[in-house]
């Protein structure tokens, strides 16, 4: 998020500069919100609210990834951290595909009936939000449970600095 805020500060105005110190917290809120909305969709919890929030988030991220891809601003969206690296155009394509599903959910949001009683649904959504926040804070203060970084603990750093051999390099004449 920090890199996006820096780009937006340069391209749209200094207003976004105020978000840079809060990039980590904003990113954490976005991640928790994505996970909570995922659970809410699975149990059809408050579908009108859920569908609207999902549509707003997808619209925002689709714009963000398009802007990044088209103007070549941010080269790694960070969507999946170090686990799956996506180019800006791959990320934008992912968002377009997801937008199709989000629009379907949005158009038919009134047809979905909750799978759980209201109190149980509320508890499930709150539990997911709490669990996501606790795991996120733990991962920031310590190491993540599964570390996908090239320089994670246990890796041989000089070995990680060597470029992978390609098929061309392996051919000996």
N, C-alpha and C positions, 0 to 999 in steps of 0.2 A: 504494500500500500504506500510505503514511503516513496518508492520510485514513481508511482503514479502521481502522488501529490506534488513531487518536484516537477514533473512534466506539466501538470495542470497549472502550477504556479507560473511557469515560463510561458505557457500557451494561452491561458485563460485569465490570469490575474493573480495578484498577490494574496487574495483571500485564501487560497488553498495552502499557502505557506503555514498558516496557523494549525493545520491538521498534521503536519509532519511530525511534531513531537508526540502525537497521539496515535501514530500509525499502527503500532503494535496492539494497542487497546481496541482500535477500530477494527483491525483485522480479526482479533479474537471475537468481538461481537458479531462480525459477519459470519465467521465459521460456526459459532454457536447458533446463530439464527438459521443458517442453512441446515444444520442437523435437526434443529427443532421443527423447522418446516417439513423436513423429510419425514419425521415421525408423524407430524400432524396430517400429512397427506396419506400416509399408510393407514391411519385410523379414522380418516375423514373428519378430523377435529375442526370445528368452526370453519367450514370450507369457504365461506364468504371472505372472512378475514385472511385465512391461509392463502387462498387463491390470489387475492389482491397483493399481499406481501410478496408472494412468489413472483407474480407478474412484474411488480416494481423492481425487485432484485434482478430478475432476468433482463429486464429492459436496461437497467443501469449497467450490468456486466456485459451485455451484448454491445452497447455503445462503447464501453471502455475497451473491450477487446477489438472492436472494429477500428476505433481511433488508433489504438496501439499498432494494429497490423497495417492499416492503410498509410499512416504517417511514419511507420517504423520507429516508434518512440520507446516502448518497453519491450525488450526482446524475450523476456521470460515472464509469462503471466503469473507464475507461482501458484496456479490452481491446485496442483497436487504436490507442491513442495518439491523436494528432490527425488521423490518416488517416480514421477512421470514428468518428463520435460516436454512441454508443448511449445511450438513456435506460435507467434501471434496469430497467424492464419489458421493453424490447427485449433487454437483456443476459440477463435471467432466461429469456426465451423461447428465446434462442439456446442457453443452457445446457440447457434441457429437451430441445430437439431433439438436441443433441449427446449428451445422456445416453442417449437411445434407442440411438444407435449404439455408445456405450461399453458399455452393458449387453449388446448383441448380441456385441460382442467379448469381453466378460467371460464370458458364458455358453458361448461356443464356443471359449474360449482353448486348450483342450487339443486341438482339431481342427486347429489351424494348424501347419503344418510350416515350419521356417525355409527361406527362399529361398537363403540363403548359408551356406557352411560356418561353423562357430563362430568361427574366428579372423578371417575376413573380416567377419562380422557384428559382432564385437567392435570391429574396426578402424573400421567404418562408424559405429557409435554413438559411439565415442570421438572420431572425426574431427568428427562433427556437434557434439558437446559442446564441443570445443576451438574450432571455427570460430565457433560461436554466442557463446561467451564472449569471444573476441578481438574479434569485430565489435561486441558489446555494450559492451565496455570502450572500444573506439575511439570509438563513438558518444557515450559519456558524456564522454570527455575532449575530443572535438572535436565537430563537428556531425555529425548523421546523414547518410548518403548521400543519402537523399531526405527533405527536411524539410517536413512538412505543417503546421507551425505558422503561424498568421496573421502573426506578426511575424518570419518567417525573413529571413535576409540576402537583400537584393535587393527586398523588398517595400517599398512606399511606406506608411509607418506611418499618416500622416494619412488616406490613402485607405482603409486597412484598418479605420479607426475609424468609417467611414460605414456605416450600416445598409444592407443590400441593398434595392433597390427592389422592391416587390411589385407584382403586377398591379393592385392597387387604386391605388397611387401613380401608375401610368403613365396612368391614364385621366384625360383632361382634358375638362372640360365647357365 
